[in-house]
Amino acid sequence: MIRLFGYFFGVGTALALLVAAGVAIYISHLSKDLPDYEVLAKYEPPVTTRIHASDGALMAEYARERRLYLPIQAVPDRVKAAFLSAEDKNFYNHPGIDMTGLGRAVMV
């Protein structure tokens, strides 16, 4: 009985090591195509170019995408709460990963 347990323990350990090595190789393969994180830290999205007259009146706006920069402090608390309620109702109750939600996703 002890010998059988030792055999299964050895096989299980070998399989766990093989799976861990496979996951490491897979992550290494995927990470080759990722951009440098320093480029992402300096990312500045394109914004609208505005042309104003000498009196300050807006004459024209030029852009491929109509983006307006808005600091997070300017977003009303109700809008923040609306996004959180729609996206993750337990946002303030988990450390970054909702294990219950992840479990539901795995079950599906």
SEDREN-409507 format. One record per residue (C-alpha): residue number from 0; residue in three letters; chain; y, z, x. Coordinates in Angstrom, 3 decimals, padded with zeros to 6 digits, m for minus. Example, Ala and Ser with C-alpha at 12.3 -4.5 7.8 and 13.67 -1.06 7.14 Angstrom:
BEGIN
<r num="0" residuo="ala" cadena="A" y="m004.500" z="007.800" x="012.300"/>
<r num="1" residuo="ser" cadena="A" y="m001.060" z="007.140" x="013.670"/>
REM end
This chain:
BEGIN
<r num="0" residuo="met" cadena="A" y="000.000" z="000.000" x="000.000"/>
<r num="1" residuo="ile" cadena="A" y="002.408" z="000.920" x="002.804"/>
<r num="2" residuo="arg" cadena="A" y="001.400" z="m002.197" x="004.655"/>
<r num="3" residuo="leu" cadena="A" y="002.143" z="m004.337" x="001.589"/>
<r num="4" residuo="phe" cadena="A" y="005.548" z="m002.670" x="001.226"/>
<r num="5" residuo="gly" cadena="A" y="006.316" z="m003.412" x="004.888"/>
<r num="6" residuo="tyr" cadena="A" y="005.333" z="m007.050" x="004.398"/>
<r num="7" residuo="phe" cadena="A" y="007.588" z="m007.479" x="001.358"/>
<r num="8" residuo="phe" cadena="A" y="010.408" z="m005.650" x="003.129"/>
<r num="9" residuo="gly" cadena="A" y="010.134" z="m008.024" x="006.093"/>
<r num="10" residuo="val" cadena="A" y="010.026" z="m011.121" x="003.893"/>
<r num="11" residuo="gly" cadena="A" y="012.975" z="m009.844" x="001.837"/>
<r num="12" residuo="thr" cadena="A" y="014.992" z="m009.129" x="004.965"/>
<r num="13" residuo="ala" cadena="A" y="014.263" z="m012.586" x="006.361"/>
<r num="14" residuo="leu" cadena="A" y="015.278" z="m014.232" x="003.081"/>
<r num="15" residuo="ala" cadena="A" y="018.480" z="m012.178" x="002.917"/>
<r num="16" residuo="leu" cadena="A" y="019.373" z="m013.236" x="006.458"/>
<r num="17" residuo="leu" cadena="A" y="018.684" z="m016.887" x="005.648"/>
<r num="18" residuo="val" cadena="A" y="020.864" z="m016.722" x="002.537"/>
<r num="19" residuo="ala" cadena="A" y="023.654" z="m014.990" x="004.485"/>
<r num="20" residuo="ala" cadena="A" y="023.482" z="m017.639" x="007.208"/>
<r num="21" residuo="gly" cadena="A" y="023.556" z="m020.401" x="004.603"/>
<r num="22" residuo="val" cadena="A" y="026.600" z="m018.903" x="002.902"/>
<r num="23" residuo="ala" cadena="A" y="028.354" z="m018.538" x="006.272"/>
<r num="24" residuo="ile" cadena="A" y="027.654" z="m022.174" x="007.160"/>
<r num="25" residuo="tyr" cadena="A" y="028.832" z="m023.328" x="003.721"/>
<r num="26" residuo="ile" cadena="A" y="032.093" z="m021.360" x="003.969"/>
<r num="27" residuo="ser" cadena="A" y="032.636" z="m022.667" x="007.498"/>
<r num="28" residuo="his" cadena="A" y="032.137" z="m026.228" x="006.264"/>
<r num="29" residuo="leu" cadena="A" y="034.607" z="m025.762" x="003.395"/>
<r num="30" residuo="ser" cadena="A" y="037.248" z="m024.090" x="005.553"/>
<r num="31" residuo="lys" cadena="A" y="037.535" z="m027.062" x="007.930"/>
<r num="32" residuo="asp" cadena="A" y="039.651" z="m028.995" x="005.410"/>
<r num="33" residuo="leu" cadena="A" y="042.018" z="m026.152" x="004.536"/>
<r num="34" residuo="pro" cadena="A" y="045.646" z="m026.396" x="005.664"/>
<r num="35" residuo="asp" cadena="A" y="047.120" z="m023.908" x="008.088"/>
<r num="36" residuo="tyr" cadena="A" y="048.312" z="m020.827" x="006.208"/>
<r num="37" residuo="glu" cadena="A" y="051.634" z="m020.827" x="008.083"/>
<r num="38" residuo="val" cadena="A" y="052.499" z="m024.136" x="006.436"/>
<r num="39" residuo="leu" cadena="A" y="051.845" z="m022.556" x="003.053"/>
<r num="40" residuo="ala" cadena="A" y="054.046" z="m019.558" x="003.881"/>
<r num="41" residuo="lys" cadena="A" y="056.980" z="m021.893" x="004.584"/>
<r num="42" residuo="tyr" cadena="A" y="056.439" z="m024.055" x="001.481"/>
<r num="43" residuo="glu" cadena="A" y="059.614" z="m025.009" x="m000.342"/>
<r num="44" residuo="pro" cadena="A" y="059.022" z="m026.962" x="m003.553"/>
<r num="45" residuo="pro" cadena="A" y="061.308" z="m029.916" x="m004.275"/>
<r num="46" residuo="val" cadena="A" y="064.273" z="m029.005" x="m006.444"/>
<r num="47" residuo="thr" cadena="A" y="066.763" z="m031.039" x="m008.431"/>
<r num="48" residuo="thr" cadena="A" y="069.729" z="m032.523" x="m006.564"/>
<r num="49" residuo="arg" cadena="A" y="072.913" z="m031.886" x="m008.525"/>
<r num="50" residuo="ile" cadena="A" y="076.133" z="m033.812" x="m008.050"/>
<r num="51" residuo="his" cadena="A" y="079.294" z="m032.014" x="m009.118"/>
<r num="52" residuo="ala" cadena="A" y="082.823" z="m033.324" x="m009.592"/>
<r num="53" residuo="ser" cadena="A" y="085.735" z="m031.792" x="m007.702"/>
<r num="54" residuo="asp" cadena="A" y="086.487" z="m029.568" x="m010.713"/>
<r num="55" residuo="gly" cadena="A" y="082.919" z="m028.209" x="m010.677"/>
<r num="56" residuo="ala" cadena="A" y="081.629" z="m030.191" x="m013.663"/>
<r num="57" residuo="leu" cadena="A" y="078.062" z="m031.456" x="m013.372"/>
<r num="58" residuo="met" cadena="A" y="078.024" z="m035.240" x="m013.062"/>
<r num="59" residuo="ala" cadena="A" y="074.350" z="m036.048" x="m012.470"/>
<r num="60" residuo="glu" cadena="A" y="070.949" z="m034.633" x="m011.574"/>
<r num="61" residuo="tyr" cadena="A" y="068.371" z="m036.490" x="m009.497"/>
<r num="62" residuo="ala" cadena="A" y="064.753" z="m035.471" x="m009.012"/>
<r num="63" residuo="arg" cadena="A" y="061.176" z="m036.607" x="m009.392"/>
<r num="64" residuo="glu" cadena="A" y="060.345" z="m033.265" x="m010.954"/>
<r num="65" residuo="arg" cadena="A" y="062.829" z="m031.131" x="m012.847"/>
<r num="66" residuo="arg" cadena="A" y="062.340" z="m027.766" x="m011.193"/>
<r num="67" residuo="leu" cadena="A" y="064.729" z="m024.875" x="m011.280"/>
<r num="68" residuo="tyr" cadena="A" y="064.384" z="m021.982" x="m008.871"/>
<r num="69" residuo="leu" cadena="A" y="064.280" z="m018.689" x="m010.713"/>
<r num="70" residuo="pro" cadena="A" y="063.735" z="m015.420" x="m008.833"/>
<r num="71" residuo="ile" cadena="A" y="061.174" z="m013.076" x="m010.369"/>
<r num="72" residuo="gln" cadena="A" y="063.900" z="m010.521" x="m011.077"/>
<r num="73" residuo="ala" cadena="A" y="065.536" z="m013.011" x="m013.461"/>
<r num="74" residuo="val" cadena="A" y="062.393" z="m013.369" x="m015.588"/>
<r num="75" residuo="pro" cadena="A" y="062.621" z="m011.058" x="m018.623"/>
<r num="76" residuo="asp" cadena="A" y="060.027" z="m008.288" x="m018.875"/>
<r num="77" residuo="arg" cadena="A" y="058.811" z="m009.641" x="m022.231"/>
<r num="78" residuo="val" cadena="A" y="058.015" z="m013.014" x="m020.646"/>
<r num="79" residuo="lys" cadena="A" y="056.076" z="m011.301" x="m017.840"/>
<r num="80" residuo="ala" cadena="A" y="054.180" z="m009.234" x="m020.413"/>
<r num="81" residuo="ala" cadena="A" y="053.423" z="m012.366" x="m022.454"/>
<r num="82" residuo="phe" cadena="A" y="051.931" z="m014.142" x="m019.433"/>
<r num="83" residuo="leu" cadena="A" y="049.868" z="m011.103" x="m018.490"/>
<r num="84" residuo="ser" cadena="A" y="048.553" z="m010.630" x="m022.024"/>
<r num="85" residuo="ala" cadena="A" y="047.566" z="m014.289" x="m022.218"/>
<r num="86" residuo="glu" cadena="A" y="045.989" z="m014.429" x="m018.766"/>
<r num="87" residuo="asp" cadena="A" y="044.576" z="m010.982" x="m017.963"/>
<r num="88" residuo="lys" cadena="A" y="044.951" z="m008.026" x="m020.312"/>
<r num="89" residuo="asn" cadena="A" y="043.453" z="m005.680" x="m017.692"/>
<r num="90" residuo="phe" cadena="A" y="045.841" z="m006.796" x="m014.919"/>
<r num="91" residuo="tyr" cadena="A" y="047.039" z="m003.272" x="m014.136"/>
<r num="92" residuo="asn" cadena="A" y="043.559" z="m001.717" x="m014.433"/>
<r num="93" residuo="his" cadena="A" y="041.657" z="m003.504" x="m011.640"/>
<r num="94" residuo="pro" cadena="A" y="042.266" z="m004.021" x="m007.908"/>
<r num="95" residuo="gly" cadena="A" y="042.583" z="m007.806" x="m008.121"/>
<r num="96" residuo="ile" cadena="A" y="039.184" z="m008.875" x="m009.411"/>
<r num="97" residuo="asp" cadena="A" y="038.195" z="m008.053" x="m012.972"/>
<r num="98" residuo="met" cadena="A" y="034.491" z="m007.341" x="m012.541"/>
<r num="99" residuo="thr" cadena="A" y="033.910" z="m007.263" x="m016.309"/>
<r num="100" residuo="gly" cadena="A" y="035.504" z="m010.685" x="m016.708"/>
<r num="101" residuo="leu" cadena="A" y="033.612" z="m012.000" x="m013.705"/>
<r num="102" residuo="gly" cadena="A" y="030.366" z="m010.719" x="m015.205"/>
<r num="103" residuo="arg" cadena="A" y="031.143" z="m012.481" x="m018.494"/>
<r num="104" residuo="ala" cadena="A" y="031.837" z="m015.709" x="m016.610"/>
<r num="105" residuo="val" cadena="A" y="028.559" z="m015.450" x="m014.701"/>
<r num="106" residuo="met" cadena="A" y="026.629" z="m014.886" x="m017.935"/>
<r num="107" residuo="val" cadena="A" y="028.045" z="m018.075" x="m019.449"/>
REM end
